[in-house]
Amino acid sequence: MDDIIDMEQTYFLHLLVNDPARVIPPGKSLLSMVANISEHEQQDRVSQVAHRAFWDEAEDVLRDPLPAVQLVRLGRLYRDLLEALTPLFPPNDSVLLSLSSPVPPTSSPLHSTLFFLREILTALRRRCAPLRDPAIDQLLTSHPPSDNPSLAHFVVHTIKGIIALAQDMKSDLGNFLLGSMSESQLHDFLANDLKKRERDLALKAWGGPLPVQDAWNAWKPSDNQPWISSLFRALASDMPVACLPPPNPPHPNQLPPQLLFSTPQLLYIQNYLQAIVIAAALRALSHLPHPTTPGVDHDFMSRVWTLLNAEIDADNSIPHNDHTKLINLADEVVRARQTVLPLDPDQIIRLRADVERTIRSHDPVYLLLKKRLFTALESHHLTPHTTPSSSIPLRMQTGRGLQQSPPPPPTLLPPVPSIPAFEEPVLRHAITQVFQKIINCVTWTNTVWVNL
């Protein structure tokens, strides 16, 4: 059971580092997702910062109508906030810089402070774990009173709430160091930790370095070609990619241990590539003019790609056998063909049969288009480019130590050249996206297993 939990946690970290958009909700940061929330509520955090008398005294001073008196006391409260919030923000964050500066002189210090406290709460919400959102929202949506004595109480109450939240967030993090990192620093920190986790778990699952290396040697090309050639061969297979550790029997399209945590993403890529081929095959049946023809304007490919992409995102499947999905795709082809020339009922029946036949993985047209796409992608990767992307390692290296260097930035190759039958802008964009995912996977694997 512990091994399963370790695998799940490591895969979650793998997604955070390599595909954060899939796991980080909108409006949240990387830091919020690594917070370690305690299962039990701690005792009153406010009492750890100060006693009730402290807050009563602060409120009494802030009730004074003189701005100069209020500013002096607010300066001391700002220092308390600075001490509480420093572990949660990078050193040069605007929140910390403002708190460490003198309180700006103003004729209405309490109103200015409320505005600043809202900025602090908004910044905390970006960095806190989702569990803390309701408490922050409650403070943000509270309406301040208009009279000065009540406003003083409101300001003190808000500051107390922020300090209590800071204690909660520091408890959530479990390590103040994480909270003081910028997003890029935290990403690098997690990536270096993740590389060791992935290696250790793969070595443990396969029984040590020798079985892992043997599995790699058996999978990679035997003719000294770059290992991405084996990856493209696996992605082009009709069998879904898999990486099953012992004692499971090897899968027909088994990937090596080095790709254990990348396998779910590679399965998505495999289905994504098959969807691109299906879309191109259906485009050929539509008889629509070439996309570069002047005056051509249709939504056929957008509608087809929406159908295919929705299925991939939903369950990692492609509609080779689903009858309802086939009907929907056939409807789009019939609709497009009829914009070119009218069809009688018999022609529509034959066209629907052509659709069902063409998207089968053994159909000659499907096979031709798939070979054309995969050949173009592999050739483009192996072609030398006069950009920084040419530094991508094309072969896996072996050795013993693990280099603890920051992960490389995403490698960006020039756009894939236009591929015949895949010229539709929707398909060209899809090809660019999936090719980048492949390159990211290759780059990550080479950094994790730079030495074995």
PLY file of the C-alpha trace (Angstrom):
ply
format ascii 1.0
element vertex 452
property float x
property float y
property float z
element edge 451
property int vertex1
property int vertex2
end_header
0.00 0.00 0.00
2.84 2.42 0.84
4.36 1.86 -2.60
1.05 2.67 -4.25
0.74 5.89 -2.24
4.33 6.83 -3.16
3.54 6.20 -6.84
0.39 8.34 -6.69
2.14 11.19 -4.89
5.07 11.09 -7.31
2.76 11.09 -10.31
0.92 14.10 -8.89
4.25 15.91 -8.52
5.14 14.83 -12.06
2.01 16.60 -13.32
2.72 19.70 -11.20
6.21 20.00 -12.69
5.53 18.92 -16.27
1.86 19.68 -16.95
0.69 22.11 -14.25
-2.37 23.27 -16.21
-3.96 19.85 -15.64
-3.84 20.00 -11.84
-3.61 23.66 -10.75
-7.07 25.29 -10.60
-7.51 28.72 -12.21
-6.35 31.51 -9.95
-4.16 29.25 -7.79
-0.38 29.02 -7.68
2.08 26.14 -7.63
2.69 26.85 -3.95
-0.96 26.33 -3.08
-0.89 22.81 -4.52
2.07 21.59 -2.44
0.64 22.80 0.84
0.47 20.00 3.37
-2.85 20.52 5.15
-3.02 19.20 8.71
-5.99 16.96 9.49
-6.59 18.55 12.88
-7.24 22.19 13.69
-4.60 23.67 15.91
-5.31 25.77 18.97
-6.12 29.46 18.70
-3.30 30.92 16.57
-3.98 34.48 17.63
-2.96 33.64 21.20
0.42 32.54 19.84
1.03 36.02 18.43
-0.24 38.17 21.28
-2.68 38.27 24.20
-6.08 39.91 24.07
-4.71 42.94 25.89
-2.36 43.61 22.99
-5.26 43.92 20.56
-7.38 45.91 22.97
-4.56 48.44 23.38
-4.08 48.68 19.60
-7.78 49.28 19.06
-7.88 51.99 21.75
-5.01 53.88 20.08
-6.53 53.61 16.60
-9.76 55.16 17.92
-7.83 58.40 18.44
-9.04 60.87 15.81
-5.53 62.26 15.17
-3.92 60.69 12.05
-0.43 61.12 13.50
-1.31 58.95 16.49
-2.92 56.31 14.28
0.10 56.21 11.93
2.53 55.43 14.78
0.42 52.52 16.02
-0.23 51.24 12.49
3.52 51.18 11.92
3.90 48.75 14.85
1.05 46.59 13.50
2.72 46.58 10.06
5.88 45.21 11.68
3.80 42.43 13.29
2.29 41.66 9.87
5.75 41.68 8.31
7.02 39.16 10.85
4.01 36.89 10.26
4.03 37.10 6.46
7.78 37.03 5.66
7.95 33.20 5.43
5.06 33.20 2.93
6.40 35.54 0.24
9.61 35.91 -1.79
12.00 38.51 -0.33
11.29 41.17 -2.96
7.53 40.75 -3.03
5.62 44.02 -3.09
3.67 43.04 0.05
6.84 42.67 2.12
8.39 45.79 0.65
5.33 47.84 1.59
5.20 46.41 5.11
8.89 47.12 5.69
8.54 50.74 4.58
7.23 53.59 6.77
3.46 53.96 6.75
2.70 56.65 4.16
1.32 59.85 5.72
-2.35 60.40 4.97
-5.32 62.24 6.39
-7.25 58.96 6.67
-4.83 56.24 7.83
-7.52 53.67 8.67
-9.11 53.82 5.22
-5.70 53.60 3.52
-4.83 50.64 5.74
-8.03 48.83 4.80
-7.18 49.22 1.13
-3.70 47.79 1.75
-5.05 44.92 3.85
-7.28 43.93 0.92
-4.17 43.81 -1.28
-2.51 41.52 1.26
-5.55 39.24 1.41
-5.69 39.02 -2.39
-2.01 38.08 -2.50
-2.52 35.47 0.23
-5.41 33.95 -1.68
-3.15 33.33 -4.67
-0.68 31.48 -2.46
-2.87 29.66 0.03
-4.20 26.12 -0.27
-7.84 25.88 -1.43
-8.91 24.98 2.12
-8.12 28.54 3.23
-10.12 30.32 0.50
-13.37 30.66 2.51
-11.63 32.37 5.44
-9.92 34.84 3.12
-13.12 35.46 1.16
-14.97 36.20 4.39
-12.45 38.91 5.27
-12.45 40.29 1.74
-16.22 40.57 1.52
-16.76 42.15 4.96
-18.03 45.73 4.70
-16.18 48.31 6.82
-18.23 50.63 9.05
-18.23 54.37 8.53
-17.61 55.71 12.05
-14.05 55.91 13.35
-14.35 53.77 16.56
-16.00 50.91 14.67
-13.51 51.28 11.84
-10.63 50.92 14.29
-12.16 47.67 15.55
-12.62 46.50 11.94
-8.96 47.20 11.07
-7.69 45.35 14.16
-10.04 42.43 13.48
-8.78 42.18 9.88
-5.11 42.28 10.95
-5.78 39.58 13.56
-7.44 37.49 10.83
-4.47 37.91 8.48
-1.98 36.89 11.17
-4.10 33.85 12.04
-4.26 32.94 8.35
-0.49 33.31 8.10
-0.07 30.82 10.92
-2.44 28.42 9.19
-0.60 28.77 5.89
2.79 28.21 7.50
1.37 25.09 9.13
-0.02 24.02 5.77
3.32 24.36 4.09
5.17 22.48 6.78
8.35 24.12 5.56
8.82 27.90 5.64
11.46 27.59 2.93
8.84 26.68 0.34
6.78 29.74 1.09
9.74 32.07 0.62
10.42 30.78 -2.90
9.22 32.34 -6.09
7.16 30.15 -8.43
10.20 29.41 -10.62
12.38 28.58 -7.62
9.69 26.30 -6.22
9.33 24.60 -9.60
13.09 23.92 -9.71
13.05 22.67 -6.12
10.19 20.27 -6.83
11.73 19.13 -10.11
15.02 18.15 -8.52
13.21 16.27 -5.77
10.94 14.64 -8.34
13.84 13.38 -10.44
15.20 11.42 -7.49
11.73 10.13 -6.57
11.05 8.87 -10.08
14.41 7.14 -10.35
14.19 5.53 -6.91
10.66 4.21 -7.45
11.46 2.82 -10.90
14.60 1.12 -9.61
12.65 -0.33 -6.69
9.78 -1.54 -8.87
12.07 -3.28 -11.38
14.52 -4.66 -8.81
17.59 -2.49 -9.26
19.75 -0.73 -11.89
20.56 -3.84 -13.95
16.94 -4.83 -14.81
16.13 -1.19 -15.53
19.07 -0.85 -17.90
18.29 -4.21 -19.54
14.71 -3.12 -20.17
15.97 0.10 -21.71
18.49 -1.66 -23.94
15.85 -4.09 -25.16
13.46 -1.26 -26.05
15.72 1.37 -27.60
16.78 1.15 -31.28
19.42 -1.46 -31.97
21.04 0.52 -34.80
22.40 3.37 -32.68
19.48 5.61 -33.61
18.17 8.18 -31.08
15.76 6.64 -28.61
12.95 8.91 -29.75
12.68 6.63 -32.78
11.50 3.86 -30.46
9.12 6.30 -28.82
7.53 7.22 -32.16
7.25 3.54 -33.02
5.39 2.93 -29.76
3.11 5.92 -30.29
2.29 4.76 -33.82
1.16 1.34 -32.63
-2.52 0.40 -32.54
-1.90 -0.97 -29.05
-2.04 1.61 -26.25
1.29 2.34 -24.59
1.78 0.91 -21.11
4.51 0.51 -18.51
3.76 -2.39 -16.19
6.36 -3.20 -13.53
7.06 -6.77 -12.44
5.54 -9.18 -11.64
3.07 -8.12 -14.36
3.77 -9.75 -17.71
5.14 -7.32 -20.32
2.49 -5.41 -22.24
2.42 -5.76 -26.06
3.39 -2.08 -26.28
5.50 -1.97 -23.14
7.52 1.15 -22.42
10.76 0.97 -20.40
10.94 1.89 -16.69
12.48 5.26 -17.55
9.08 6.32 -18.94
6.99 5.00 -16.04
5.64 8.34 -14.86
5.37 9.77 -18.38
3.21 6.89 -19.61
-0.21 8.48 -18.85
0.82 11.58 -20.78
2.20 9.44 -23.61
-1.11 7.56 -23.79
-2.86 10.91 -24.15
-0.37 11.90 -26.86
-0.92 8.59 -28.66
-4.68 9.13 -28.79
-4.21 12.77 -29.73
-2.07 11.75 -32.72
-4.62 9.17 -33.80
-7.33 11.84 -33.61
-5.28 14.10 -35.87
-5.00 11.28 -38.43
-8.75 10.62 -38.23
-9.48 14.32 -38.75
-7.22 14.43 -41.83
-8.86 11.29 -43.24
-12.32 12.80 -42.80
-11.11 16.03 -44.42
-10.17 14.04 -47.50
-13.70 12.61 -47.70
-15.33 16.04 -47.49
-14.09 17.09 -50.96
-13.81 20.63 -49.66
-11.40 22.94 -51.52
-7.80 23.07 -50.33
-7.57 25.25 -47.21
-5.21 27.68 -48.99
-7.72 28.27 -51.80
-8.75 31.96 -51.85
-12.24 32.53 -50.51
-12.50 29.17 -48.75
-14.25 29.61 -45.42
-15.84 26.70 -43.59
-16.06 25.34 -40.05
-15.87 21.64 -40.94
-12.49 20.93 -39.37
-13.24 22.97 -36.26
-16.44 21.01 -35.69
-14.79 17.63 -36.31
-11.82 18.45 -34.12
-14.12 19.58 -31.31
-15.84 16.18 -31.39
-12.57 14.25 -31.43
-10.81 16.37 -28.84
-13.73 16.14 -26.43
-13.53 12.35 -26.51
-9.80 12.37 -25.84
-10.15 14.75 -22.90
-13.05 12.73 -21.49
-11.64 9.22 -21.45
-8.46 8.95 -23.54
-10.30 7.10 -26.27
-10.77 7.61 -29.98
-13.98 6.76 -31.84
-12.90 3.72 -33.86
-15.81 1.60 -32.62
-18.31 3.85 -30.83
-21.44 3.89 -32.99
-22.79 7.23 -31.76
-19.48 8.98 -32.29
-19.21 7.53 -35.78
-22.68 8.85 -36.62
-21.74 12.34 -35.42
-18.55 12.35 -37.46
-20.38 11.02 -40.51
-22.99 13.77 -40.12
-20.24 16.38 -40.33
-18.73 14.80 -43.45
-22.13 14.61 -45.15
-22.85 18.21 -44.21
-19.51 19.37 -45.65
-19.83 17.32 -48.86
-23.28 18.74 -49.49
-21.84 22.24 -49.50
-19.78 21.14 -52.50
-22.44 19.20 -54.42
-25.90 17.77 -53.69
-26.14 14.14 -52.56
-29.00 11.73 -53.11
-29.95 9.22 -50.36
-27.86 6.40 -51.87
-24.79 8.62 -52.05
-25.26 9.62 -48.43
-25.41 5.96 -47.38
-22.21 5.20 -49.31
-20.47 8.25 -47.86
-21.35 7.20 -44.31
-19.91 3.76 -45.06
-16.76 5.43 -46.37
-16.43 7.36 -43.12
-16.72 4.23 -41.01
-14.18 2.42 -43.17
-11.69 5.26 -43.46
-11.18 5.85 -39.75
-10.40 2.19 -39.08
-6.78 1.73 -38.13
-6.25 -0.83 -40.90
-7.71 1.29 -43.71
-5.11 2.11 -46.43
-5.90 5.84 -46.34
-5.65 5.94 -42.56
-2.35 4.04 -42.64
-0.93 6.32 -45.35
-1.81 9.47 -43.43
-0.49 8.08 -40.15
2.83 7.15 -41.74
3.08 10.60 -43.32
2.43 12.35 -40.00
4.82 10.26 -37.91
7.57 10.42 -40.52
7.29 14.20 -40.63
7.38 14.55 -36.85
10.36 12.26 -36.38
12.27 13.86 -39.24
11.60 17.30 -37.85
12.93 16.31 -34.44
16.07 14.74 -35.86
16.80 17.62 -38.26
19.55 19.92 -36.92
18.20 23.38 -36.08
20.17 26.58 -35.64
18.34 27.41 -32.42
19.01 26.61 -28.74
16.70 23.65 -29.19
19.48 21.77 -30.95
20.97 21.07 -27.53
18.29 18.42 -26.79
20.05 15.14 -25.97
19.07 12.64 -28.63
20.40 9.60 -26.80
20.08 8.51 -23.21
23.36 8.40 -21.32
24.23 5.94 -18.61
26.26 6.14 -15.42
25.60 6.18 -11.67
25.14 9.60 -10.10
22.15 11.89 -10.47
22.99 15.48 -11.32
21.08 17.85 -9.03
20.82 20.68 -11.53
17.74 22.81 -12.19
15.49 21.35 -14.88
15.99 22.86 -18.32
13.37 25.29 -19.61
10.83 23.91 -22.10
12.60 23.20 -25.36
10.99 25.04 -28.25
11.70 23.76 -31.74
10.71 25.64 -34.89
7.15 24.91 -36.07
6.62 21.62 -37.87
6.61 22.29 -41.64
3.33 21.89 -43.46
2.42 18.24 -44.03
0.34 17.27 -47.09
-3.27 16.47 -46.09
-2.71 18.16 -42.71
-2.72 21.77 -43.92
-5.90 22.82 -42.13
-5.01 25.53 -39.55
-6.81 23.56 -36.83
-4.69 20.49 -37.55
-1.47 22.47 -37.85
-2.12 23.97 -34.41
-2.90 20.53 -32.97
0.29 19.09 -34.48
2.36 21.93 -32.98
0.84 21.31 -29.55
1.31 17.55 -29.51
4.85 17.80 -30.91
5.77 20.14 -28.06
4.36 17.64 -25.56
6.55 14.92 -27.08
9.64 17.13 -26.90
8.87 18.02 -23.28
8.62 14.33 -22.43
11.93 13.55 -24.14
13.68 16.47 -22.46
12.35 15.54 -19.02
13.35 11.88 -19.40
16.87 12.88 -20.42
17.21 15.07 -17.32
15.89 12.38 -14.95
18.02 9.59 -16.39
21.08 11.54 -17.44
23.06 9.00 -15.41
21.96 5.56 -14.18
0 1
1 2
2 3
3 4
4 5
5 6
6 7
7 8
8 9
9 10
10 11
11 12
12 13
13 14
14 15
15 16
16 17
17 18
18 19
19 20
20 21
21 22
22 23
23 24
24 25
25 26
26 27
27 28
28 29
29 30
30 31
31 32
32 33
33 34
34 35
35 36
36 37
37 38
38 39
39 40
40 41
41 42
42 43
43 44
44 45
45 46
46 47
47 48
48 49
49 50
50 51
51 52
52 53
53 54
54 55
55 56
56 57
57 58
58 59
59 60
60 61
61 62
62 63
63 64
64 65
65 66
66 67
67 68
68 69
69 70
70 71
71 72
72 73
73 74
74 75
75 76
76 77
77 78
78 79
79 80
80 81
81 82
82 83
83 84
84 85
85 86
86 87
87 88
88 89
89 90
90 91
91 92
92 93
93 94
94 95
95 96
96 97
97 98
98 99
99 100
100 101
101 102
102 103
103 104
104 105
105 106
106 107
107 108
108 109
109 110
110 111
111 112
112 113
113 114
114 115
115 116
116 117
117 118
118 119
119 120
120 121
121 122
122 123
123 124
124 125
125 126
126 127
127 128
128 129
129 130
130 131
131 132
132 133
133 134
134 135
135 136
136 137
137 138
138 139
139 140
140 141
141 142
142 143
143 144
144 145
145 146
146 147
147 148
148 149
149 150
150 151
151 152
152 153
153 154
154 155
155 156
156 157
157 158
158 159
159 160
160 161
161 162
162 163
163 164
164 165
165 166
166 167
167 168
168 169
169 170
170 171
171 172
172 173
173 174
174 175
175 176
176 177
177 178
178 179
179 180
180 181
181 182
182 183
183 184
184 185
185 186
186 187
187 188
188 189
189 190
190 191
191 192
192 193
193 194
194 195
195 196
196 197
197 198
198 199
199 200
200 201
201 202
202 203
203 204
204 205
205 206
206 207
207 208
208 209
209 210
210 211
211 212
212 213
213 214
214 215
215 216
216 217
217 218
218 219
219 220
220 221
221 222
222 223
223 224
224 225
225 226
226 227
227 228
228 229
229 230
230 231
231 232
232 233
233 234
234 235
235 236
236 237
237 238
238 239
239 240
240 241
241 242
242 243
243 244
244 245
245 246
246 247
247 248
248 249
249 250
250 251
251 252
252 253
253 254
254 255
255 256
256 257
257 258
258 259
259 260
260 261
261 262
262 263
263 264
264 265
265 266
266 267
267 268
268 269
269 270
270 271
271 272
272 273
273 274
274 275
275 276
276 277
277 278
278 279
279 280
280 281
281 282
282 283
283 284
284 285
285 286
286 287
287 288
288 289
289 290
290 291
291 292
292 293
293 294
294 295
295 296
296 297
297 298
298 299
299 300
300 301
301 302
302 303
303 304
304 305
305 306
306 307
307 308
308 309
309 310
310 311
311 312
312 313
313 314
314 315
315 316
316 317
317 318
318 319
319 320
320 321
321 322
322 323
323 324
324 325
325 326
326 327
327 328
328 329
329 330
330 331
331 332
332 333
333 334
334 335
335 336
336 337
337 338
338 339
339 340
340 341
341 342
342 343
343 344
344 345
345 346
346 347
347 348
348 349
349 350
350 351
351 352
352 353
353 354
354 355
355 356
356 357
357 358
358 359
359 360
360 361
361 362
362 363
363 364
364 365
365 366
366 367
367 368
368 369
369 370
370 371
371 372
372 373
373 374
374 375
375 376
376 377
377 378
378 379
379 380
380 381
381 382
382 383
383 384
384 385
385 386
386 387
387 388
388 389
389 390
390 391
391 392
392 393
393 394
394 395
395 396
396 397
397 398
398 399
399 400
400 401
401 402
402 403
403 404
404 405
405 406
406 407
407 408
408 409
409 410
410 411
411 412
412 413
413 414
414 415
415 416
416 417
417 418
418 419
419 420
420 421
421 422
422 423
423 424
424 425
425 426
426 427
427 428
428 429
429 430
430 431
431 432
432 433
433 434
434 435
435 436
436 437
437 438
438 439
439 440
440 441
441 442
442 443
443 444
444 445
445 446
446 447
447 448
448 449
449 450
450 451
